[in-house]
Amino acid sequence: MKQLISRRSFLKAAGVTAAAASMAIGAPAASACWFGDKSDVTILYTNDVHTYIDKQSPKLTYAAIADLKQSYQDAGKDVLLVDAGDHVQGTAYGSMDEGASIIKLMNAAGYDVATPGNHEFDYGMDRAKAIMKEADFPYLSCNWVDLRTTLRVLPSVKVFVRGGRRIAFVGVTTPETFTKSTPAYFMDKAQRKYIYDIQGGEDGKKLYDAVQKAIDKAKLLADVVIGLGHLGVDPSSSPWTSEEVIAHTSGFDAFIDGHSHTVMENKQVQDASGKAVTLTQTGSYFANVGEMTIAADGTITTKLIPTHEGMDAGIAAMQTSWVNTVDDMLGEKIAVGDSDFYVSDPATGKRRIRSAETNLGDFVADGIYTYFNEVEKLHCDVAIMNGGGIRADVPAGDWTFKTCKQISPFGNVACLMSVTGKQIQDALEFAARFAGEDGKENGGFLQVAGATYEIHTDIPNTVQTDEKNVWIGSATGTPRVQNVKIYDKASGSYLPLDPGATYALAGMNYTLRNLGDGFAMFDGAELIKDYVSEDYLVMSTYAMTFDGADAAGLPHLSSANSPLAAYPGYLLNYEQPYGAGRITIL
């Protein structure tokens, strides 16, 4: 029997680009057909789900989102379902198969289009591209460019015909992806030059120009133009925030955003022409699904929906099966936490680990430090861990492998390098460049083990960086980071850092070898040992080495039970949410 090929498969086989296909199928010329009377169109939207798929009804899941979309369709309404990025990484449910099951759930839920967030690149460039091919829906980005060809990697625009009108989505990816993912993924194999760019520019102009070009294209094809961006509104993301992009361009009717995890039902932002543009974002972790309505008269309204009673039975079964599989793999109890461990500030609820010390930051860094000193039996002077790599508060109680995987879900691998004291100083200075009461969050803020340091926030930052916020040179003025001390096992004391001395520094390959968060000062450093263990396994091993086993044989995670308690004078205080006082901010 003759095998028939679908139109979509034919287009792929014939080499027709996704952009050309979308224009041919979804955006006929104005003269090609008459669209009739206009009716309301509903756009359901999600952002920053981060693989949180284990919630129970009526809380939101992909099964609930699918049922919600179907309910609109059953009522005869026109509906689209879109996502603004960061959906394949965040918990063990994403990382255990590098997002494959999440994409299957999104396919089943009926997503129509998405834009990649920075965390879509966390499993490497090859995997990021594979994920986008596995999706039944197109990904869009107007500013992700292959520098070898100067062409966009993805289509910039996708047009849908709904409700008697043409609706165009313009995809925008945050230029912060370079440092909030792994810069090495965007470079050649030798890590000598970038072969991909996510256009931004130090002043934002490259980003604004790329977006305006895509808007202009969309306006030729559509009646309504909607930004689908992963940019956010955090001041730390300036000049690449969604508000700044809207203010420096003209032509958007609305903008669905992500990245900053902001709950923003509807904010009116003026574009460059003075027109008010609707900006919206759902928060994160399926806290809400957004509902945007384009009325027959063109009016745009939005609301956020926190729960939905119904669910698609088939998708619910897929979710439950994968959740149970992961839980079975990682559900073994390994320890008991005697205290709450914090990413956030318990007094304010705000995330702290990217700007100051916390007890969980100490714990994770201590795990790396202990792994090399006690498990690998290699000399390690200092361990560092970027705050952005520590993702979840942990309440007192049982710890499992899954607990550690939720804290560190990235799959980075620990390594040990021989570096100079000056390189350590440069790293701490670079990490602290935004610190201070009015400073910006920084995923590269360094939690430390085997070291102490001060940050003098009254001293201006003079670290040299390029337009992608990658380190290119030491501070040119007085350093903000001072009084750095390194723990000396022989004397049981912390001794001043010697810039000319050599130290054994441990951390994740993300930071030490792959330019993660922009740490380029270790280029050329001697590698002592690499690929020893994955991040969550390093942490799990540390937890299992504690003393104080209970009747069930589980060690208890307290300062007194840590193997580092045997190190005279070593700073430990897991009972204090703000840590042991290793980092002093003045």
C-alpha positions as CSV (number, residue, x, y, z in Angstrom):
1,M,0.0,0.0,0.0
2,K,1.3,3.4,-0.9
3,Q,2.5,5.5,2.0
4,L,1.0,8.9,2.0
5,I,2.9,11.9,3.3
6,S,1.3,14.7,5.2
7,R,1.5,18.3,4.0
8,R,3.6,19.2,7.1
9,S,6.0,16.3,6.5
10,F,6.3,17.2,2.8
11,L,7.2,20.8,3.7
12,K,9.9,19.6,6.1
13,A,11.2,17.1,3.6
14,A,11.2,19.7,0.9
15,G,13.3,22.1,3.0
16,V,10.6,24.7,3.4
17,T,11.3,26.8,6.4
18,A,8.9,27.0,9.4
19,A,8.5,30.7,8.7
20,A,7.5,30.1,5.1
21,A,5.2,27.3,6.0
22,S,3.4,29.4,8.6
23,M,3.0,32.2,6.1
24,A,1.7,29.9,3.5
25,I,-0.7,28.0,5.7
26,G,-1.7,30.4,8.5
27,A,-1.5,33.8,6.8
28,P,-3.1,34.1,3.4
29,A,-2.9,37.4,1.6
30,A,-5.7,39.9,2.3
31,S,-7.0,39.3,-1.2
32,A,-6.9,35.5,-1.0
33,C,-10.2,35.1,0.9
34,W,-12.9,36.9,2.9
35,F,-12.8,36.3,6.6
36,G,-16.4,37.3,7.3
37,D,-17.7,38.9,10.5
38,K,-15.3,39.2,13.4
39,S,-15.9,37.3,16.7
40,D,-14.2,37.1,20.1
41,V,-10.9,35.2,20.2
42,T,-9.5,33.7,23.4
43,I,-5.7,33.3,24.0
44,L,-4.8,31.1,26.9
45,Y,-1.2,31.6,28.0
46,T,1.4,30.2,30.4
47,N,5.0,31.1,31.3
48,D,7.7,29.8,33.6
49,V,6.0,26.5,34.4
50,H,9.4,25.0,35.1
51,T,8.1,21.4,35.0
52,Y,5.8,21.7,38.1
53,I,3.5,19.0,36.9
54,D,2.7,17.2,40.2
55,K,-0.1,19.4,41.4
56,Q,-3.5,18.1,42.3
57,S,-6.9,19.3,41.0
58,P,-8.2,22.0,41.1
59,K,-4.6,23.4,40.9
60,L,-3.3,23.8,37.4
61,T,-1.6,21.1,35.4
62,Y,-1.3,20.4,31.7
63,A,-4.3,18.1,32.0
64,A,-6.3,21.1,33.4
65,I,-5.0,23.5,30.7
66,A,-6.0,21.0,28.0
67,D,-9.5,20.6,29.5
68,L,-9.9,24.4,29.8
69,K,-8.9,24.9,26.1
70,Q,-11.3,22.1,25.1
71,S,-14.1,23.7,27.0
72,Y,-13.8,26.9,25.0
73,Q,-13.8,24.9,21.8
74,D,-16.8,22.9,22.8
75,A,-18.6,26.2,23.4
76,G,-17.8,27.1,19.8
77,K,-15.2,29.7,20.7
78,D,-12.0,30.4,18.8
79,V,-9.1,29.7,21.2
80,L,-5.3,29.6,21.0
81,L,-2.8,28.2,23.7
82,V,0.6,29.7,23.9
83,D,3.7,29.6,26.2
84,A,6.3,32.3,26.9
85,G,9.2,30.0,27.9
86,D,11.0,28.1,30.6
87,H,8.9,25.0,30.5
88,V,11.4,22.1,30.2
89,Q,13.6,22.7,33.3
90,G,13.1,23.3,37.0
91,T,12.3,20.0,38.8
92,A,13.3,16.4,38.4
93,Y,10.2,15.9,36.2
94,G,12.0,17.9,33.6
95,S,15.7,17.0,34.1
96,M,15.4,13.2,34.3
97,D,14.7,13.0,30.6
98,E,15.9,16.5,29.5
99,G,12.4,17.8,28.9
100,A,11.1,15.0,26.7
101,S,8.1,14.1,28.8
102,I,7.2,17.8,29.2
103,I,7.1,18.3,25.5
104,K,4.9,15.3,25.1
105,L,2.5,16.8,27.7
106,M,2.5,20.2,25.9
107,N,1.8,18.4,22.6
108,A,-1.1,16.6,24.1
109,A,-2.4,19.7,25.7
110,G,-2.7,21.4,22.3
111,Y,-0.2,24.2,22.5
112,D,-0.2,26.3,19.3
113,V,3.1,28.3,19.7
114,A,5.9,29.1,22.2
115,T,9.0,31.1,22.6
116,P,12.2,29.7,24.1
117,G,13.2,30.9,27.5
118,N,16.8,30.9,28.8
119,H,16.2,27.5,30.6
120,E,15.3,25.8,27.3
121,F,19.0,25.8,26.7
122,D,20.1,24.2,30.0
123,Y,20.6,20.8,28.5
124,G,22.9,22.1,25.7
125,M,22.4,23.5,22.3
126,D,21.9,20.2,20.5
127,R,19.2,19.2,23.0
128,A,17.5,22.6,22.8
129,K,17.2,22.2,19.1
130,A,16.0,18.7,19.5
131,I,13.3,19.8,22.0
132,M,12.0,22.3,19.4
133,K,11.8,19.6,16.8
134,E,10.0,17.2,19.1
135,A,7.3,19.9,19.7
136,D,4.2,19.7,17.5
137,F,4.0,23.5,17.8
138,P,6.4,26.1,16.4
139,Y,8.9,28.0,18.5
140,L,9.5,31.7,17.7
141,S,12.4,34.0,18.3
142,C,13.2,37.2,16.4
143,N,16.6,37.7,18.0
144,W,18.3,34.3,18.1
145,V,20.8,34.4,15.3
146,D,23.3,31.9,13.8
147,L,26.4,34.1,13.4
148,R,27.8,31.7,10.8
149,T,25.0,32.5,8.4
150,T,23.6,35.7,9.9
151,L,20.1,34.0,9.7
152,R,17.6,33.6,12.5
153,V,17.6,30.1,14.0
154,L,13.8,30.2,14.4
155,P,10.9,32.0,12.6
156,S,10.2,35.4,14.1
157,V,6.5,35.5,13.4
158,K,3.6,33.1,13.3
159,V,0.1,34.1,12.1
160,F,-3.2,32.4,12.9
161,V,-6.6,33.1,11.4
162,R,-9.2,33.1,14.2
163,G,-12.5,34.9,14.7
164,G,-12.4,36.5,11.3
165,R,-9.0,38.2,11.9
166,R,-5.3,37.5,11.4
167,I,-3.4,37.3,14.7
168,A,0.4,37.4,14.6
169,F,2.7,36.4,17.4
170,V,6.3,37.8,17.6
171,G,8.7,35.7,19.6
172,V,11.4,37.4,21.7
173,T,14.1,35.6,23.8
174,T,16.0,37.3,26.6
175,P,19.7,38.2,25.8
176,E,20.3,37.1,29.4
177,T,20.2,33.6,28.1
178,F,24.0,33.8,27.5
179,T,24.8,34.1,31.2
180,K,21.7,32.6,32.8
181,S,22.1,29.4,30.7
182,T,25.7,28.4,29.7
183,P,27.6,30.7,27.4
184,A,29.7,27.7,26.1
185,Y,26.6,26.3,24.5
186,F,26.5,29.3,22.2
187,M,30.2,29.0,21.2
188,D,32.2,26.7,18.9
189,K,33.6,23.5,20.4
190,A,36.9,25.1,21.2
191,Q,35.1,27.9,23.1
192,R,37.0,30.5,21.2
193,K,34.1,32.4,19.5
194,Y,30.4,32.7,19.6
195,I,28.5,31.0,16.8
196,Y,25.1,32.0,18.0
197,D,23.8,35.4,19.2
198,I,20.7,36.4,21.1
199,Q,20.7,40.0,20.0
200,G,20.6,42.5,22.9
201,G,23.2,45.2,22.9
202,E,24.6,47.0,25.9
203,D,22.0,49.8,25.4
204,G,19.3,47.4,24.2
205,K,19.3,48.8,20.6
206,K,20.1,45.5,18.9
207,L,17.1,43.9,20.7
208,Y,14.8,46.8,19.9
209,D,15.8,46.8,16.3
210,A,15.3,43.0,15.9
211,V,11.8,43.3,17.6
212,Q,10.8,46.3,15.4
213,K,11.8,44.4,12.3
214,A,9.6,41.5,13.3
215,I,6.7,43.7,14.2
216,D,6.9,45.4,10.8
217,K,6.8,42.0,9.1
218,A,3.9,40.9,11.3
219,K,1.9,44.0,10.5
220,L,2.1,43.2,6.8
221,L,0.5,39.9,7.5
222,A,-1.9,40.4,10.4
223,D,-4.6,42.7,12.0
224,V,-3.4,42.1,15.6
225,V,0.3,41.8,16.7
226,I,1.1,40.1,20.1
227,G,4.6,39.8,21.6
228,L,5.4,36.4,23.0
229,G,8.5,37.1,25.0
230,H,10.7,35.8,27.7
231,L,12.1,39.1,28.9
232,G,10.6,39.9,32.3
233,V,10.3,43.2,34.2
234,D,13.1,42.9,36.8
235,P,15.4,45.9,36.9
236,S,18.3,43.5,36.8
237,S,17.3,42.6,33.2
238,S,17.5,46.2,32.0
239,P,17.8,47.3,29.2
240,W,16.2,44.1,27.9
241,T,12.9,44.1,29.9
242,S,9.6,43.8,28.2
243,E,8.6,47.3,29.3
244,E,11.7,48.7,27.7
245,V,11.1,46.7,24.5
246,I,7.6,48.1,24.3
247,A,8.7,51.6,25.0
248,H,11.3,51.5,22.2
249,T,9.2,49.9,19.5
250,S,5.7,50.5,18.0
251,G,3.1,48.2,16.7
252,F,2.4,45.7,19.5
253,D,-1.2,45.4,20.6
254,A,-0.4,43.2,23.6
255,F,2.7,41.4,25.0
256,I,2.6,38.1,26.8
257,D,5.7,37.9,29.0
258,G,7.8,35.6,31.2
259,H,11.2,35.3,32.9
260,S,10.7,37.5,36.0
261,H,8.0,35.2,37.5
262,T,5.8,38.3,37.9
263,V,2.0,38.1,38.6
264,M,0.8,40.8,36.2
265,E,-2.8,40.6,35.1
266,N,-2.8,43.7,33.0
267,K,-0.4,46.6,32.8
268,Q,-0.7,49.3,30.2
269,V,2.7,50.4,28.8
270,Q,3.1,53.1,26.3
271,D,5.0,52.2,23.1
272,A,7.3,54.6,21.2
273,S,4.2,56.1,19.4
274,G,2.4,56.7,22.6
275,K,-0.1,53.9,22.2
276,A,-1.0,51.8,25.3
277,V,0.1,48.2,25.0
278,T,-1.3,45.5,27.3
279,L,1.5,43.7,29.2
280,T,0.7,40.5,31.1
281,Q,2.4,37.6,32.8
282,T,1.1,34.7,34.9
283,G,3.7,34.3,37.6
284,S,5.4,30.9,37.7
285,Y,5.0,27.2,38.4
286,F,1.4,27.1,37.1
287,A,0.2,29.6,39.7
288,N,-2.1,30.9,37.0
289,V,-3.1,30.5,33.4
290,G,-3.7,33.7,31.6
291,E,-6.8,34.4,29.5
292,M,-6.6,37.1,26.9
293,T,-9.8,38.1,25.0
294,I,-9.6,39.9,21.7
295,A,-13.2,41.2,21.4
296,A,-15.0,41.6,18.0
297,D,-14.3,45.3,18.2
298,G,-10.6,44.8,18.8
299,T,-10.6,45.5,22.5
300,I,-8.1,43.4,24.5
301,T,-8.8,42.3,28.0
302,T,-6.9,39.9,30.3
303,K,-7.5,37.9,33.5
304,L,-5.6,35.3,35.4
305,I,-7.2,32.0,36.4
306,P,-5.6,30.2,39.4
307,T,-7.6,26.9,39.3
308,H,-9.7,24.7,37.0
309,E,-11.8,21.8,38.1
310,G,-11.7,19.7,35.0
311,M,-8.9,17.7,33.5
312,D,-8.2,15.7,30.4
313,A,-8.1,12.1,31.5
314,G,-5.5,11.0,29.0
315,I,-3.1,13.7,29.8
316,A,-3.7,13.3,33.6
317,A,-2.7,9.6,33.2
318,M,0.5,10.7,31.3
319,Q,1.4,13.1,34.0
320,T,0.7,10.7,36.9
321,S,2.7,7.9,35.2
322,W,5.8,10.1,34.7
323,V,5.5,11.7,38.2
324,N,5.4,8.2,39.7
325,T,8.3,7.0,37.7
326,V,10.5,9.9,38.8
327,D,9.3,9.6,42.4
328,D,10.1,5.9,42.4
329,M,13.6,6.6,41.1
330,L,14.4,9.4,43.5
331,G,12.0,8.8,46.4
332,E,14.4,7.0,48.7
333,K,14.8,8.8,52.0
334,I,18.5,9.7,52.7
335,A,18.4,12.1,55.7
336,V,16.3,14.2,58.0
337,G,16.6,18.0,58.1
338,D,16.4,19.3,61.6
339,S,16.0,22.9,60.4
340,D,14.4,24.7,57.5
341,F,16.9,25.5,54.7
342,Y,16.4,28.7,52.8
343,V,16.7,30.1,49.3
344,S,14.5,33.0,50.4
345,D,14.6,35.4,53.3
346,P,12.2,34.0,55.9
347,A,11.5,37.5,57.2
348,T,10.3,38.9,53.9
349,G,9.7,35.9,51.6
350,K,11.9,37.5,49.0
351,R,14.6,35.4,47.2
352,R,17.9,36.1,49.0
353,I,20.3,33.5,47.7
354,R,21.2,35.6,44.6
355,S,22.3,38.5,46.7
356,A,23.4,37.3,50.2
357,E,24.4,34.2,52.2
358,T,21.8,31.6,53.3
359,N,22.0,28.4,55.2
360,L,21.1,26.4,52.1
361,G,23.8,28.2,50.1
362,D,26.3,27.2,52.8
363,F,25.0,23.6,52.7
364,V,25.3,23.2,49.0
365,A,28.8,24.8,48.9
366,D,29.9,22.6,51.8
367,G,28.7,19.5,49.9
368,I,31.0,20.3,47.0
369,Y,33.9,21.1,49.4
370,T,33.3,17.9,51.4
371,Y,33.0,15.7,48.3
372,F,36.5,16.5,47.1
373,N,38.1,16.5,50.6
374,E,36.4,13.5,52.1
375,V,35.0,11.4,49.2
376,E,37.5,11.9,46.4
377,K,40.3,12.4,49.0
378,L,41.7,15.3,47.0
379,H,42.9,18.6,48.6
380,C,40.3,21.3,48.1
381,D,40.8,24.8,49.6
382,V,37.6,26.5,48.5
383,A,34.3,25.6,46.9
384,I,31.9,28.0,45.2
385,M,28.3,27.7,44.1
386,N,26.3,30.2,42.1
387,G,23.1,31.2,43.8
388,G,21.1,30.8,40.6
389,G,21.9,27.1,40.8
390,I,20.1,26.6,44.1
391,R,16.4,26.6,43.4
392,A,14.2,25.6,46.3
393,D,13.6,26.2,50.0
394,V,13.5,22.9,52.0
395,P,11.3,22.6,55.1
396,A,12.5,20.5,58.1
397,G,11.8,16.9,57.6
398,D,12.7,14.0,55.3
399,W,15.2,14.5,52.6
400,T,15.2,12.2,49.5
401,F,17.3,12.2,46.3
402,K,14.4,14.1,44.8
403,T,14.8,16.8,47.4
404,C,18.4,17.3,46.2
405,K,17.3,17.2,42.6
406,Q,14.7,19.9,43.3
407,I,17.4,22.1,44.9
408,S,19.9,21.5,42.0
409,P,18.0,20.4,38.9
410,F,20.4,21.4,36.2
411,G,22.6,18.3,35.9
412,N,25.8,20.2,36.2
413,V,28.9,18.3,37.2
414,A,31.4,19.0,39.9
415,C,35.1,19.7,39.0
416,L,38.3,20.8,40.8
417,M,40.8,23.3,39.3
418,S,44.1,24.8,40.3
419,V,43.7,28.6,40.3
420,T,45.5,31.6,41.6
421,G,44.4,33.8,44.5
422,K,43.9,36.6,42.0
423,Q,41.4,34.5,40.0
424,I,39.4,33.8,43.2
425,Q,39.4,37.5,44.0
426,D,38.3,38.3,40.4
427,A,35.5,35.7,40.7
428,L,34.2,37.1,44.0
429,E,34.4,40.7,42.8
430,F,32.5,39.8,39.6
431,A,29.9,37.9,41.6
432,A,29.4,40.8,44.0
433,R,29.2,43.6,41.4
434,F,25.4,44.1,42.0
435,A,25.3,43.5,45.7
436,G,23.8,46.1,48.0
437,E,20.5,47.2,49.5
438,D,19.4,48.7,46.1
439,G,21.4,46.2,44.0
440,K,20.1,43.8,41.4
441,E,19.6,40.1,41.9
442,N,22.5,38.1,40.3
443,G,22.3,34.4,39.6
444,G,26.1,34.4,39.7
445,F,26.3,35.6,43.3
446,L,28.7,33.1,45.0
447,Q,27.9,31.0,48.1
448,V,31.2,29.7,49.5
449,A,32.8,26.9,51.5
450,G,36.2,27.2,53.0
451,A,36.3,30.9,52.7
452,T,35.0,34.2,54.1
453,Y,34.8,37.6,52.5
454,E,33.3,41.1,52.8
455,I,31.4,43.1,50.2
456,H,31.7,46.9,50.6
457,T,28.6,48.2,48.8
458,D,29.6,51.8,49.1
459,I,32.4,51.2,46.6
460,P,31.3,51.4,43.0
461,N,31.6,48.4,40.8
462,T,34.5,48.7,38.3
463,V,34.6,45.1,37.0
464,Q,35.1,44.9,33.2
465,T,32.4,43.0,31.2
466,D,31.4,42.8,27.6
467,E,27.9,43.5,26.2
468,K,26.8,40.0,27.2
469,N,27.9,40.6,30.8
470,V,30.8,38.1,30.5
471,W,33.9,39.0,32.6
472,I,36.7,40.5,30.5
473,G,38.9,42.1,33.2
474,S,39.6,42.8,36.8
475,A,38.1,45.7,38.7
476,T,39.9,48.9,37.6
477,G,39.2,50.7,40.9
478,T,39.1,49.8,44.6
479,P,37.7,46.3,44.9
480,R,34.3,45.9,46.5
481,V,35.3,42.5,47.8
482,Q,37.8,42.8,50.6
483,N,39.3,40.8,53.5
484,V,39.0,37.5,51.7
485,K,40.2,34.6,53.9
486,I,40.7,30.9,53.1
487,Y,40.3,28.2,55.7
488,D,43.5,26.5,56.6
489,K,43.0,22.9,57.8
490,A,46.4,22.7,59.4
491,S,45.9,25.7,61.7
492,G,42.1,25.6,62.0
493,S,41.9,29.2,61.1
494,Y,41.0,31.5,58.2
495,L,44.1,33.1,56.6
496,P,44.2,36.1,54.2
497,L,44.0,35.3,50.5
498,D,47.3,35.5,48.7
499,P,46.8,36.7,45.1
500,G,50.0,35.1,44.0
501,A,49.4,31.7,45.6
502,T,47.8,28.6,44.1
503,Y,44.6,27.2,45.5
504,A,42.5,24.1,44.7
505,L,39.0,25.5,43.8
506,A,35.9,23.3,43.5
507,G,32.6,24.1,41.9
508,M,30.3,23.1,39.0
509,N,31.6,23.0,35.5
510,Y,28.9,25.5,34.6
511,T,30.9,28.2,36.5
512,L,34.4,27.0,36.3
513,R,34.6,25.7,32.8
514,N,31.6,26.8,30.7
515,L,31.5,30.5,31.4
516,G,28.2,30.2,33.3
517,D,26.9,33.5,34.6
518,G,29.8,35.1,32.7
519,F,32.7,33.7,34.8
520,A,35.5,33.8,32.3
521,M,38.4,34.5,34.7
522,F,39.2,30.8,35.0
523,D,40.0,30.3,31.3
524,G,43.3,28.5,31.1
525,A,43.3,27.3,34.7
526,E,44.7,23.8,35.3
527,L,42.0,21.1,35.6
528,I,42.7,18.7,38.5
529,K,39.6,16.5,38.2
530,D,36.4,16.8,36.2
531,Y,33.1,15.0,35.8
532,V,33.2,13.5,39.3
533,S,29.5,13.5,40.0
534,E,26.2,15.3,39.1
535,D,25.2,18.3,41.3
536,Y,22.3,16.7,43.1
537,L,24.4,13.5,43.8
538,V,27.2,15.6,45.3
539,M,24.6,17.1,47.6
540,S,23.0,13.7,48.4
541,T,26.3,12.2,49.2
542,Y,27.0,15.1,51.6
543,A,23.7,14.6,53.4
544,M,24.3,10.9,53.8
545,T,27.7,11.5,55.5
546,F,26.2,13.2,58.5
547,D,26.1,11.6,61.9
548,G,23.2,11.5,64.3
549,A,21.4,8.5,62.7
550,D,17.9,7.9,64.1
551,A,16.1,4.6,64.6
552,A,15.4,4.4,60.9
553,G,19.1,4.8,60.2
554,L,18.7,8.2,58.7
555,P,21.3,10.9,59.5
556,H,20.1,14.2,60.8
557,L,21.2,17.4,59.1
558,S,22.5,19.7,61.8
559,S,25.7,21.6,62.2
560,A,27.0,19.3,64.9
561,N,26.4,16.2,62.8
562,S,28.2,17.5,59.7
563,P,31.5,15.9,58.8
564,L,32.9,19.4,58.7
565,A,32.2,19.8,62.4
566,A,35.5,17.9,62.8
567,Y,37.4,20.7,61.1
568,P,38.6,23.0,63.9
569,G,37.3,26.5,63.6
570,Y,35.3,25.8,60.4
571,L,32.2,28.1,60.2
572,L,29.0,26.1,60.4
573,N,25.5,27.2,61.4
574,Y,22.7,25.5,59.5
575,E,20.3,26.4,62.2
576,Q,20.6,30.1,61.2
577,P,18.6,30.9,58.0
578,Y,21.2,33.5,57.0
579,G,24.1,31.1,57.3
580,A,27.3,31.0,59.3
581,G,28.6,34.5,58.6
582,R,30.9,33.6,55.7
583,I,29.7,36.6,53.7
584,T,29.6,40.0,55.3
585,I,27.8,42.8,53.4
586,L,28.8,46.3,54.6
